[in-house]
Amino acid sequence: MTSFTVEWVNDSENQLADIWLRSRKQAAVTAAANRAEQLLASSPDTAGRQVSEGMLRLDVTPLRFYYSIDFARRIVEISDVYELK
C-alpha cells in the first residue's frame, strides 16, 4: 500500500514520452519511471535530495526527476523529467 499519490504535472508526462521515444533503451526508461513512482509513493521525503525550498530531485538511471511534496494532501508532484547524460 502506498502512502502518497504521485501526479505528473506541468509538461512532465510529455517530457517522459519524448525521452522514451528518442531512447535506444526504452525498457530502461520505463523501468526508471516505474521505480521512481514506487519510491515517491512510499517515501518521497527520503527518496531524493533537496535542491531548493520545496523542490527535490531523484535520480533513477537513466532519468532525473524534480518533484515537490504536499504532505497535507499526501501528494507528490513530478514537475520535470530529464535524461541523465
DSSP file (Angstrom, degrees, kcal/mol; ACC not computed):
  #  RESIDUE AA STRUCTURE BP1 BP2  ACC     N-H-->O    O-->H-N    N-H-->O    O-->H-N    TCO  KAPPA ALPHA  PHI   PSI    X-CA   Y-CA   Z-CA
    1    1 A M              0   0    0      0, 0.0     2,-0.3     0, 0.0     0, 0.0   0.000 360.0 360.0 360.0 134.8    0.0    0.0    0.0
    2    2 A T        -     0   0    0      1,-0.1    40,-0.2    41,-0.0     3,-0.1  -0.663 360.0-157.7 -95.5 150.8    1.3    3.4   -0.9
    3    3 A S  S    S+     0   0    0     38,-1.2     2,-0.4    -2,-0.3    39,-0.2   0.599  74.7  48.1-103.4 -12.9    1.0    6.4    1.3
    4    4 A F  S    S-     0   0    0     37,-1.6     2,-0.5    71,-0.0    71,-0.2  -0.957  73.6-131.1-127.2 146.8    1.4    9.2   -1.3
    5    5 A T  E     -a   75   0A   0     69,-2.7    71,-3.2    -2,-0.4     2,-0.5  -0.832  22.6-143.6 -92.2 132.4   -0.3    9.8   -4.6
    6    6 A V  E     -a   76   0A   0     -2,-0.5     2,-0.4    69,-0.2    71,-0.2  -0.867  19.5-174.9-101.2 124.6    2.1   10.6   -7.4
    7    7 A E  E     -a   77   0A   0     69,-3.3    71,-3.2    -2,-0.5     2,-0.7  -0.945  21.5-139.9-120.1 140.7    1.0   13.1  -10.0
    8    8 A W  E     -a   78   0A   0     -2,-0.4     2,-0.2    69,-0.2    71,-0.2  -0.890  34.4-179.4 -97.6 116.2    2.7   14.2  -13.2
    9    9 A V    >   +     0   0    0     69,-2.8     3,-2.3    -2,-0.7     4,-0.2  -0.571  42.1   9.2-115.3 176.2    2.2   18.0  -13.5
   10   10 A N  T 3  S-     0   0    0      1,-0.3     3,-0.2    -2,-0.2     4,-0.1  -0.343 127.2 -35.5  54.3-128.0    3.2   20.7  -16.0
   11   11 A D  T 3> S+     0   0    0     68,-0.5     4,-2.3     1,-0.1    -1,-0.3   0.113 102.7 118.0-109.5  19.8    4.7   19.1  -19.0
   12   12 A S  H <> S+     0   0    0     -3,-2.3     4,-2.4    66,-0.3     5,-0.2   0.846  73.3  51.6 -63.8 -36.4    6.4   16.2  -17.2
   13   13 A E  H  > S+     0   0    0     -3,-0.2     4,-2.3     1,-0.2    -1,-0.2   0.909 111.7  48.2 -65.9 -39.1    4.5   13.4  -18.9
   14   14 A N  H  > S+     0   0    0      2,-0.2     4,-2.5     1,-0.2    -2,-0.2   0.880 109.3  53.4 -67.1 -37.2    5.3   14.8  -22.3
   15   15 A Q  H  X S+     0   0    0     -4,-2.3     4,-2.4     2,-0.2    -2,-0.2   0.936 110.2  47.3 -59.8 -46.5    8.9   15.2  -21.3
   16   16 A L  H  X S+     0   0    0     -4,-2.4     4,-2.6     1,-0.2    -2,-0.2   0.911 111.3  50.9 -62.3 -42.8    9.0   11.5  -20.3
   17   17 A A  H  X S+     0   0    0     -4,-2.3     4,-2.5     2,-0.2    -1,-0.2   0.904 110.1  49.8 -62.4 -41.8    7.3   10.5  -23.6
   18   18 A D  H  X S+     0   0    0     -4,-2.5     4,-1.8     2,-0.2    -1,-0.2   0.916 111.4  48.5 -63.4 -43.2    9.8   12.5  -25.6
   19   19 A I  H  X S+     0   0    0     -4,-2.4     4,-1.3     1,-0.2    -2,-0.2   0.934 112.5  49.1 -60.9 -45.6   12.7   10.8  -23.7
   20   20 A W  H  < S+     0   0    0     -4,-2.6     3,-0.4     1,-0.2    -2,-0.2   0.912 110.2  50.2 -61.6 -44.0   11.2    7.4  -24.3
   21   21 A L  H  < S+     0   0    0     -4,-2.5    -1,-0.2     1,-0.2    -2,-0.2   0.845 115.5  42.7 -65.6 -33.6   10.6    8.0  -28.0
   22   22 A R  H  < S+     0   0    0     -4,-1.8    -1,-0.2    -5,-0.2    -2,-0.2   0.624  95.7 103.7 -85.2 -14.7   14.2    9.1  -28.5
   23   23 A S     <  -     0   0    0     -4,-1.3     3,-0.3    -3,-0.4    -3,-0.0  -0.364  56.6-158.5 -77.6 146.1   15.8    6.4  -26.4
   24   24 A R  S    S+     0   0    0      1,-0.2     2,-0.2    -2,-0.1     3,-0.2   0.509  97.6  53.8 -88.7  -9.1   17.6    3.4  -27.6
   25   25 A K     >  +     0   0    0      1,-0.1     4,-1.8     2,-0.1     3,-0.4  -0.541  63.2 156.4-123.4  64.0   16.9    1.9  -24.2
   26   26 A Q  H  > S+     0   0    0     -3,-0.3     4,-2.5     1,-0.2     5,-0.2   0.838  72.8  57.2 -62.0 -34.8   13.2    2.3  -23.9
   27   27 A A  H  > S+     0   0    0      1,-0.2     4,-2.5     2,-0.2    -1,-0.2   0.889 106.5  49.9 -64.1 -37.8   12.9   -0.6  -21.4
   28   28 A A  H  > S+     0   0    0     -3,-0.4     4,-2.3     2,-0.2    -2,-0.2   0.882 110.2  50.1 -68.0 -38.1   15.4    1.2  -19.0
   29   29 A V  H  X S+     0   0    0     -4,-1.8     4,-2.3     2,-0.2    -2,-0.2   0.928 112.6  46.9 -64.6 -45.2   13.4    4.4  -19.3
   30   30 A T  H  X S+     0   0    0     -4,-2.5     4,-2.3     1,-0.2    -2,-0.2   0.925 112.9  48.8 -62.0 -45.5   10.2    2.6  -18.5
   31   31 A A  H  X S+     0   0    0     -4,-2.5     4,-2.5     1,-0.2    -1,-0.2   0.893 111.2  50.3 -62.8 -40.3   11.8    0.8  -15.6
   32   32 A A  H  X S+     0   0    0     -4,-2.3     4,-2.6     2,-0.2    -1,-0.2   0.908 110.6  48.8 -65.7 -42.1   13.2    4.0  -14.2
   33   33 A A  H  X S+     0   0    0     -4,-2.3     4,-2.1     2,-0.2    -2,-0.2   0.914 113.4  47.2 -63.9 -42.5    9.9    5.8  -14.4
   34   34 A N  H  X S+     0   0    0     -4,-2.3     4,-2.0     2,-0.2    -2,-0.2   0.912 112.9  48.6 -65.1 -42.3    8.1    2.9  -12.6
   35   35 A R  H  X S+     0   0    0     -4,-2.5     4,-2.6     2,-0.2     5,-0.2   0.906 109.9  52.1 -65.3 -41.6   10.8    2.7   -9.9
   36   36 A A  H  X S+     0   0    0     -4,-2.6     4,-2.8     1,-0.2     5,-0.2   0.921 108.5  50.8 -60.9 -43.6   10.7    6.5   -9.3
   37   37 A E  H  X S+     0   0    0     -4,-2.1     4,-2.1     1,-0.2    -1,-0.2   0.908 110.6  49.6 -61.2 -41.0    6.9    6.3   -8.9
   38   38 A Q  H  X S+     0   0    0     -4,-2.0     4,-1.6     2,-0.2     5,-0.2   0.940 113.4  45.4 -62.1 -47.5    7.3    3.5   -6.3
   39   39 A L  H  X S+     0   0    0     -4,-2.6     4,-2.8     1,-0.2    -2,-0.2   0.910 115.2  46.7 -63.5 -42.6    9.9    5.4   -4.4
   40   40 A L  H  < S+     0   0    0     -4,-2.8    -1,-0.2     1,-0.2    -2,-0.2   0.820 110.6  52.8 -72.2 -30.2    8.0    8.6   -4.4
   41   41 A A  H  < S+     0   0    0     -4,-2.1   -37,-1.6    -5,-0.2   -38,-1.2   0.828 119.4  33.8 -72.0 -31.2    4.7    6.9   -3.4
   42   42 A S  H  < S-     0   0    0     -4,-1.6    -2,-0.2   -40,-0.2    -3,-0.2   0.852 139.5  -1.3 -96.1 -37.8    6.3    5.2   -0.4
   43   43 A S    >X  +     0   0    0     -4,-2.8     4,-1.5    -5,-0.2     3,-1.0  -0.376  62.3 160.9-154.0  67.7    8.9    7.7    0.9
   44   44 A P  H 3> S+     0   0    0      0, 0.0     4,-0.8     0, 0.0    -4,-0.1   0.791  75.1  60.9 -65.3 -27.8    9.2   10.9   -1.1
   45   45 A D  H 34 S+     0   0    0      1,-0.2     5,-0.1     2,-0.1    -5,-0.1   0.756 117.8  28.7 -72.7 -23.1   10.9   12.8    1.7
   46   46 A T  H <4 S+     0   0    0     -3,-1.0    -1,-0.2    -7,-0.2    -6,-0.1   0.508 104.2  77.8-111.7  -8.2   13.9   10.4    1.8
   47   47 A A  H  < S+     0   0    0     -4,-1.5     2,-0.1    -8,-0.2    -2,-0.1   0.863 103.3  18.6 -71.0 -36.4   13.9    9.2   -1.8
   48   48 A G  S  < S-     0   0    0     -4,-0.8     2,-0.4    10,-0.1    10,-0.2  -0.424  81.1-102.1-120.8-166.7   15.6   12.3   -3.3
   49   49 A R  E     -B   57   0A   0      8,-2.5     8,-2.5    -2,-0.1     2,-0.2  -0.954  34.6-107.8-125.1 145.9   17.6   15.3   -2.2
   50   50 A Q  E     +B   56   0A   0     -2,-0.4     6,-0.3     6,-0.2     3,-0.1  -0.515  32.5 174.2 -73.3 133.1   16.5   18.8   -1.7
   51   51 A V  E     -     0   0A   0      4,-2.7     2,-0.3     1,-0.4     5,-0.2   0.612  68.6 -14.0-111.7 -22.2   17.7   21.2   -4.4
   52   52 A S  E >  S-B   55   0A   0      3,-1.6     3,-2.1     0, 0.0    -1,-0.4  -0.952 101.6 -46.2-164.6 175.6   15.8   24.3   -3.3
   53   53 A E  T 3  S-     0   0    0     -2,-0.3     3,-0.1     1,-0.3     0, 0.0  -0.337 127.8  -8.1 -55.1 112.2   13.0   25.3   -0.9
   54   54 A G  T 3  S+     0   0    0     -2,-0.3     2,-0.5     1,-0.2    15,-0.3   0.425 113.4 104.8  81.5  -1.1   10.2   22.8   -1.6
   55   55 A M  E <   -B   52   0A   0     -3,-2.1    -4,-2.7    13,-0.1    -3,-1.6  -0.954  45.1-177.8-118.8 131.3   11.9   21.2   -4.6
   56   56 A L  E     -BC  50  67A   0     11,-3.1    11,-2.4    -2,-0.5     2,-0.4  -0.822  13.9-144.4-122.7 162.9   13.6   17.8   -4.6
   57   57 A R  E     -BC  49  66A   0     -8,-2.5    -8,-2.5    -2,-0.3     2,-0.4  -0.987   9.9-171.8-130.3 137.4   15.5   15.7   -7.1
   58   58 A L  E     - C   0  65A   0      7,-2.6     7,-3.2    -2,-0.4     2,-0.6  -0.995   8.5-157.0-129.3 126.0   15.6   12.0   -7.6
   59   59 A D  E     + C   0  64A   0     -2,-0.4     2,-0.4     5,-0.2     5,-0.2  -0.915  18.7 166.5-104.2 122.4   17.9   10.2  -10.0
   60   60 A V  E >   - C   0  63A   0      3,-2.4     3,-3.2    -2,-0.6    24,-0.1  -0.899  55.2 -83.0-130.7 101.6   17.0    6.8  -11.2
   61   61 A T  T 3  S+     0   0    0     -2,-0.4     3,-0.1     1,-0.4    22,-0.1  -0.159 115.9  17.8 -51.4 127.0   19.3    6.0  -14.1
   62   62 A P  T 3  S+     0   0    0      0, 0.0    22,-2.9     0, 0.0    -1,-0.4  -0.847 124.1  58.4-102.6  26.3   18.8    7.0  -16.9
   63   63 A L  E <   -CD  60  83A   0     -3,-3.2    -3,-2.4    20,-0.3     2,-0.4  -0.819  54.9-154.0-120.8 155.3   16.3    9.7  -15.6
   64   64 A R  E     -CD  59  82A   0     18,-2.8    18,-2.5    -2,-0.3     2,-0.4  -0.998  17.1-163.4-124.7 129.4   16.3   12.6  -13.3
   65   65 A F  E     -CD  58  81A   0     -7,-3.2    -7,-2.6    -2,-0.4     2,-0.4  -0.916   7.8-158.3-114.7 136.2   13.0   13.7  -11.7
   66   66 A Y  E     +CD  57  80A   0     14,-2.6    13,-2.4    -2,-0.4    14,-1.3  -0.952  28.9 159.1-110.1 134.8   12.2   17.0  -10.0
   67   67 A Y  E     -CD  56  78A   0    -11,-2.4   -11,-3.1    -2,-0.4     2,-0.3  -0.959  30.8-145.4-151.4 164.2    9.3   16.9   -7.6
   68   68 A S  E     - D   0  77A   0      9,-1.8     9,-2.5    -2,-0.3     2,-0.5  -0.910  18.3-134.4-130.0 160.5    7.6   18.6   -4.6
   69   69 A I  E     - D   0  76A   0    -15,-0.3     2,-0.7    -2,-0.3     7,-0.2  -0.963   8.0-164.1-122.0 129.9    5.6   17.1   -1.7
   70   70 A D  E  >> - D   0  75A   0      5,-3.3     5,-2.0    -2,-0.5     4,-1.2  -0.878  12.2-177.9-107.6  95.3    2.3   18.2   -0.4
   71   71 A F  T  45S+     0   0    0     -2,-0.7    -1,-0.2     1,-0.2     3,-0.1   0.856  77.5  57.2 -65.1 -35.6    2.3   16.5    3.0
   72   72 A A  T  45S+     0   0    0      1,-0.2    -1,-0.2    -3,-0.1    -2,-0.0   0.895 118.7  31.3 -63.3 -40.1   -1.2   17.7    4.0
   73   73 A R  T  45S-     0   0    0     -3,-0.2    -1,-0.2     2,-0.1    -2,-0.2   0.496 105.9-126.0 -95.6  -5.3   -2.8   16.2    0.8
   74   74 A R  T  <5 +     0   0    0     -4,-1.2   -69,-2.7     1,-0.2     2,-0.4   0.918  62.8 139.6  59.4  46.3   -0.3   13.3    0.7
   75   75 A I  E   < -aD   5  70A   0     -5,-2.0    -5,-3.3   -71,-0.2     2,-0.5  -0.969  42.1-159.6-125.4 137.3    0.5   14.1   -2.9
   76   76 A V  E     -aD   6  69A   0    -71,-3.2   -69,-3.3    -2,-0.4     2,-0.6  -0.966  13.3-157.3-110.2 129.2    3.9   14.1   -4.8
   77   77 A E  E     -aD   7  68A   0     -9,-2.5    -9,-1.8    -2,-0.5     2,-0.7  -0.930   5.0-153.7-112.9 115.8    4.0   16.2   -7.9
   78   78 A I  E     +aD   8  67A   0    -71,-3.2   -69,-2.8    -2,-0.6   -66,-0.3  -0.775  18.9 173.8 -84.5 118.5    6.6   15.4  -10.5
   79   79 A S  E     +     0   0A   0    -13,-2.4   -68,-0.5    -2,-0.7     2,-0.3   0.745  59.0  15.3-100.6 -26.6    7.2   18.7  -12.3
   80   80 A D  E     - D   0  66A   0    -14,-1.3   -14,-2.6   -70,-0.1     2,-0.4  -0.998  53.6-165.2-150.6 148.5   10.1   17.8  -14.7
   81   81 A V  E     + D   0  65A   0     -2,-0.3     2,-0.3   -16,-0.2   -16,-0.2  -1.000  13.2 178.8-134.8 133.4   11.9   14.8  -16.1
   82   82 A Y  E     - D   0  64A   0    -18,-2.5   -18,-2.8    -2,-0.4     2,-0.5  -0.942  30.3-114.8-131.9 153.9   15.3   14.8  -17.8
   83   83 A E  E     - D   0  63A   0     -2,-0.3     2,-0.3   -20,-0.2   -20,-0.3  -0.761  31.3-127.0 -86.7 130.6   17.5   12.2  -19.3
   84   84 A L              0   0    0    -22,-2.9    -1,-0.0    -2,-0.5   -25,-0.0  -0.591 360.0 360.0 -74.9 136.4   20.9   11.8  -17.5
   85   85 A K              0   0    0     -2,-0.3    -1,-0.1   -22,-0.0   -22,-0.0   0.383 360.0 360.0-113.2 360.0   23.8   12.0  -19.9
